[in-house]
């Protein structure tokens, strides 16, 4: 019944939202208010990414598990709930404790939150725990299938040295440990009970022929703590962890811990250094992005399609969709307790403000109603409030303040709480009544000066596929204006306006380049992770009347996903074969390099597969590792590459003479040796055998490796029955 009323409220609020001038209803927007749903956790993920974008990568990841069976204080609470307050909790055996846990999930959930809140207070007030003050944090609750509680957390530690410095490694060794203490230490029994890894069936759920623990236990012995480069093969093998801790021969089964926190928490924990966007991307993919069980996706999708066909009224349609999601969702007893008792699912040190940076005709608006339920206009949004900011203020330079900074510093002021258009569904404690600092806008409305700057979340646009919205979003965020129409009034496009102001923006707004660079780093890191997800999915054949030819060389995420779905069975086999080979190479499971020849008649999709495989390889490595070549300039341009002579600096024939190429510079040698893992050659039928011998010889020299083709992977494409070799003279 609680969720029934939540859905009714959700639908009512959603139907007050319209988009653009045509009044199109944004039906999906408020599904995020179904706590624990995929939409809810997607919003949570977006807010975390916004926090990383504004603050940079966090310093540490932490995980805290629930030790509900062994915590004596938890047992005592369960006994009190069971009407036995005088019983000794130490007298309960495991079976009796388990029965109480199953009988009183509300007590388990509430007691876990009391414990975790006390831990958070201890961490925030004790600067010695993580070697300095925790300036910012973000955490979420995870419920495993059996209902066991976990907390996944990231923290930003003030003044922490970079991990790639000697000082940073010294601080890391103080904060993180994987040592099994001697028996005389008070930590010895605590570590043995909570931190020693024990293999279970979940360790091997993704393994096949040669099962290995997916958590990497037992771990290797290392004499010293050292960093792992995010661009190295070891980073992938290490599960996205940027650091390998000092570990003795007896420490192979010990999971990372903090000596102070393990004594306070008295349950299993984990702590890892972060420091890079690549590491946070791995962490998000493993833990933060978990939402609905994947097996429910099909049934929910089918139900939604059926509802969309049968129902025309937007309110009833949305209500039925929400209720079907609730019906299909599998929820443990402990998660039910969290939902019904309104316990926190997540929390953060920073508020997150959504800034809709789409063009005016694409933004949604919230309708305003009078007491009779008649729409009287629109509620004000942050952009309109920004346009009405004061002209003068002793503490703020409003004339030169951009919209992004305004959204970070100020929030709407409401005289009555019931006038707020949205509520924070995770608030579980009333805010303390303190005197608010206000500013007055030009229309005499008020805004509150935030105690701590908020983080700002904006829609995501790709410059290559949607340049107009991409550059308009940047203009709206970073260019000061009094009327939004000023942004492109003297220019044909948003791109022209941005490029004309670019140098001034970079000089006056340091956040512009910082935020854009963090966005690029996160995008590359996520691409690298998602590139390997195809190995864990079953290949699905989709029938198309004709093969897709895709001339674009730089695929956006949507284009890449669409191209993947468009593959036929043969193309999917090649795609999986190459992806699996890369995974084995990066994990040191195979030393073999690919020597792959892909052929087919004209019109069978060779160019399509060529571009798709090139993008997949680069995504797997998280950087540009593919060199694309062909014999002729025309063939090379069609696949976005260069000629073999240009790529490998091969000697050319001119007027009957062999002309040597210029001296190879150190920079060129460095790029080839460090970043080239694949060579793609198109129209291989044009390439004579003598040319392949020259390619082999030059790659051996460039890679400083005597293996065939310098030890790199070779993929050639073409039809041997279609075009003959382009040169036959022995002098070539």
Secondary structure by P-SEA (a helix, b strand, c coil): caaaaaaaaaaaaaaacccccccccccccccccccccaaaaaaaaaaaaaaaaacccccbbbbbbbcccccaaaaaaaaaaacccccccccccaaaaaaaaaacaaaaaaaaaaaaaaaaaaaaacccccccccccbbbbbbbcccbbbbbbbbbbbccccccccaaaaaaaaaccccccccccccaaaaaaaccbbbbcccccccccccccccccccbbbbcbbbbbbcccaaaaaaccccccccccccccccccccaaaaaaacccbbbbbbccaaaaaaaaaccccccccccaaaaaaaaaaaaaaccccaaaaaaaaaaaaaaaccccaaaaaaaaaccccccccbbbbbbcccccccbbbbbbbccccccccccccaaaaaaaccccccccccccccaaaaaacbbbbbccccccccccccccccccccbbbbbbccccbbbbbcccbbbbbbbbbbccccaaaaaaaaaacccccccccccccccccaaaaaaaaaaaaaacccaaaaaaaaaaaaaaaaaaaaccccccccbbbbbbcbbbbbccccccaaaaaaaaaaccaaaaaaaaaaaaaaaaaaacccccccbbbbbbcccccaaaaaaaaaaaaaaaaccccbbbbcccaaaaaaacccccccccccccccccbbbbcccccaaaaaaaaccccbbbbcccccccaaaaaaaaaaaaaaaccccccccbbbbbbccccccccccccccc
